[in-house]
Amino acid sequence: MTEAKRKIAEAGFGPLVIEGGKKKTPMVRLEVPTRNDKKSVDTMMERLKQANAAAIAMTGKDKKRHIFAGSFSSQQRAEQEQKRLARLGIKSHLQRVDVPMPSYLLTAGVYKTRAAAVAELPKLEAKGLKVNVVPVGK
């Protein structure tokens, strides 16, 4: 988004970021099996920390603690991390989940008419941006 904001500014517009709603995003998590007692969870979290993994522990709907060694938007990246951890003796399995992620709308301006907005599109397209004109509030 930083690059797009820069290009919008270069085209002579004032970029504005508006927070959108949460969007379900498919992710691949690496779940690390462990016993559900505090000592086992703490020990595994320390091992993952030593392995430089992005580890988190969460309590699931089943009221059990689950340890994840990372959450990835790319299946390939998750598999690479799974192999890296396996070489360090840490077993894990892939889990596909939909995670609610914040979304954002990047705008280049507000116009009184659609025609006025459309007239400005070439300036943004010249910067390599894919642009859409949308009614405010949609």
GIJOVEN-V551545 format. One record per residue. D_LAST is the distance of its C-alpha to the last C-alpha in Angstrom with 2 decimals. Layout:
<<D_LAST> <D_LAST>>
This chain:
<<20.53> <23.48> <24.46> <21.07> <21.05> <24.60> <23.87> <21.09> <23.67> <26.36> <24.43> <24.54> <21.08> <20.35> <18.25> <16.03> <15.09> <12.44> <13.12> <10.73> <12.01> <15.16> <15.34> <18.56> <20.54> <23.90> <26.78> <30.55> <32.64> <36.38> <37.96> <41.49> <43.73> <45.86> <47.71> <45.82> <48.25> <47.46> <50.13> <48.89> <45.27> <46.41> <48.73> <46.12> <43.60> <46.38> <47.15> <43.55> <43.47> <46.70> <45.13> <42.22> <39.71> <36.38> <37.61> <35.97> <37.38> <35.26> <36.31> <34.99> <34.42> <38.06> <39.05> <40.57> <40.02> <38.46> <38.87> <36.57> <37.80> <34.38> <30.90> <29.92> <27.02> <29.78> <32.35> <34.84> <34.58> <35.04> <38.10> <39.53> <39.31> <40.80> <43.74> <44.23> <44.45> <46.76> <49.12> <49.28> <50.14> <46.82> <45.70> <42.08> <40.00> <36.51> <33.89> <30.50> <27.77> <24.02> <23.21> <20.10> <19.20> <16.91> <14.12> <13.19> <10.97> <13.50> <12.81> <15.59> <14.79> <13.02> <14.42> <15.27> <14.94> <13.58> <17.30> <17.90> <15.33> <16.79> <20.21> <19.69> <18.81> <22.55> <23.24> <20.86> <21.96> <25.53> <25.03> <24.17> <20.45> <18.12> <15.20> <12.07> <10.52> <6.77> <5.70> <5.60> <3.82> <0.00>>
